[in-house]
Amino acid sequence: MRIGCFRYDTTDFLFEEPPSLDGEPAKTDTAATLPEIFERMIRGREFDIGELGLTFYLRLLEEDSPFVALPIFPNRVFRHSCVFVNVAGGIRTPADLVGKTIGEFGIYGQDSGVWAKGILSDEYGFRPDLNRWVIGGLDRPAPPFDFVPRPVPSDVEVSIAREDATLSAMLDSGEIDALFSANVPQCVLDGSPNVARLFPDFEPLERDYHRRTGIFPIMHAIVVRRDLAPELIREAYELFSHAKEVAADRYRRYRRLYQVTTMVPWMNALVERNAEQFTQDWWPYGISANRATLDTYLRYHHEQGLSSRRWRIEEIFAPELLDT
């Protein structure tokens, strides 16, 4: 059995302790970047069980996907922090994005972009159709992803970056006004004075958003080949749930030790703030605890023209796990 996913704290156990599934040994593999895992899952069929961005999975559903999603969500990130702007472009508030040229990595409607556009639309009245969009590589030139369908709404202007261009350099130079990015662009890591976040003090905004909505944005799910037995689906769910609980238990135990497994200053203070805001389970799996978040994402995906219709939760996850 082959498992493909990124190595998060919540999946470490799968790499540390080789698991077994359906009585067979399982090998867990990863890659340098998440799109590599997605491509290996979609194009190469290298994994029996693998991590897939929600938008990639939904796009495949439009064409009779060979995979079924499990309500396992290894990657969740708040997205007020993922909008970067060129400071010379006069963008100080979300309203200033109107009419601007915005970059997006790899594909129009990457999961981080779906959430960022949706949140900005709900909270500030943002409209993607009032912008020009440029798709390209983030820190090195790269063509758009060609291993998944790429729907674009007819009223949205989307173009491809030059073959020798990167979105990071284009943002730094002002060739694009803003960037919606799952990863921090290199120009920001290098300390460029030309680039800033739209929301520099994003943590209070994201915490307030979570308190008001209950939403902790979901980026990815775990998917399984449809031809695998239903028994394996529930077994895989239990395996990933156990791996997550191992990570949660580490954080609980290390509160006593000021989280000294990492030397990041004040990590203990961050963990304690999070413990006050979140329930016992910081990263819940299953349908019931994530219904509002999933419904919101499915609404965004359809509103942004990436789904031909608004999918229902019961249509996209394994029937065996709808009771979770």
Order of alpha helices (4+ residues) and beta strands (2+ residues): beta-alpha-beta-beta-beta-alpha-beta-alpha-beta-beta-beta-alpha-beta-beta-alpha-beta-alpha-beta-alpha-beta-alpha-alpha-alpha-alpha
